[in-house]
Amino acid sequence: MGLFEDIQREFIDVRKKRDKFASNVLSMLISDLKYEKINKQKELEDADVIAFIQKTIKQKTEVIVEFEKGGRQDLVDKEKGEIQYLQKYLPEMMSGDEILKIALEVKAATGASSPGDIGKVMKEMMPRVKGKADGALVKDIVAKVLSE
């Protein structure tokens, strides 16, 4: 069973338990994932589902900033709760030290030596950390490694 099927099964469970918050979050997620499946015109693999959830969390994080500017604490709390709920479907994120170790390995393997080689290093890094690390954090660490 894939992650999408697990989410659908959990949705049925939370509906039976009458957990309105979880039911709403999962209902929206399942609906969005079905649209994603239609857009891609193929079955969603776990990596696709994880990438979509990460994208959703990023969007919600950006929305929180706007709600805070508008003084809508109720909506900020709702979005933060949804983010926290969705994060349980994501794999364990890599630490900065783990990313640094991989960055050093890739730097040595590619022969990168200056900040101008960031593209070459990132091209090799991202497949190794995809879904397990934030891209901005990876870029910052790679830039730091190349500037040393």
N, C-alpha and C positions, 0 to 999 in steps of 0.2 A: 504494500500500500504506500502511496505517495503522500506527500505533505498536504496536497489539496484535498485528498480524500479524508485525511485525518481532521482537517479543519471542518469539513462537511459533517463528519461524525460528531465532532465536538459541538457543532451548532445544534444538532438534534438533541444532544444531551442537555445543553443549557436551556433549550426551549422546554424540554420536559421538566427541568428544575425551576422554570419560570424566572430565570436570571435575565431580567430585562436589559441590563447594561451589556452583558456579554453577548446576548442574543442580537442586539443592535449592531455591535461592533462586528461580529462574525457575519451577520447578514450583509452588511455593506462590503466586507472583504470578499465574501463569496461572489456577490454580484459583480464587483470590480474584476475579480479573477476570471469570471465567465466572459466578460467583455474582452479582457486581455487575451483569452483563449481564442475568441472569435477574430480579434485583430491579427494575431499571429498565425491563425489558420492551422494550428497544430495543438496537440495535447501539451499541457504545461508540465515541465519537469520540475523537480524540487528546486533546482537552481533558479528557474524562472519565477517560481512562487516567492522564494527568498528575496530575489532582486526586487520584485514588485512590492513586497512588504517593506523593504528598506526604503524604496522610493516613497511609499505612503507615509512612513514615519518621518522622512525628511520634509515632506510637504506639510505635515501636521506641525512639525517644529517651527517651520517658517510662519505658519498661520498663528501660532501661539504669540510670536513677537507682535503681530498686528493686533491681536486681541488685547495684549497687555497695553499697547499704546492707546487703545480705545477704552481701557478701564473695564473690560469685561472679564472679571475674575471667574465668573461662573463658566464661561466658555473655555478659559485657560485651563481650569481644573478638569473639565470634560475631555479636552484634547490630551492633556497629560495622562489621564487615566487610560485613554484609548491607546496611546503610545506604549504605556507600561504593559497593557494587555497584549498588544501585538508583538512586543519584544520576546515573548516566550516562544514564538515560532522561529526565531532567528538562532543560528548557531552561535556558540560561544565566540565572542570577539577576541581577536589577538591583542596581546599587550604591546606596548611600545617597544619593549625589549625584543620580543619575538620578531616584530617588523624590522627593527634595526639589524638583527642577525641576518635576516633574509636580504636586506638591502646591502649589507657588506658582502654577502656571498655573490649577489648579482653584480655588484660593482667590480669585484675581482674577476668574475666570469666574462663580463663584457669589456673589461679593460677601460671602463669609464674613469675619467680623472678630473673633469672640471664640471662646473654647474651647467655648461652648455650640453653636456651629455645626459641631462635629466630625462629627455624623451626616450633615449635608448634604454635607460635603466627602468623607467616606468613601464615600458612595453614588456619587459621581462618580469617585472614585479607583479603587475595587476593579475595575471592569470594565477599566480601562486597565492594571492591573498583575497581574491574575489569572494565576496560574501562574508568574509571573516574579519575585514578591517575597513575602516572609513577611508575613502580615497584621498580626502584632504590631509588626513594624518599621515598616510603613506607618502604623499607628495612632500610634506614638510620634513619627514625623516630622510627621504632620499636627497632632498636639497641640502640638508644638514651634512649628510654623509659625503656628498660631492664637494661641499665647500671646505672640507677638512684637508 
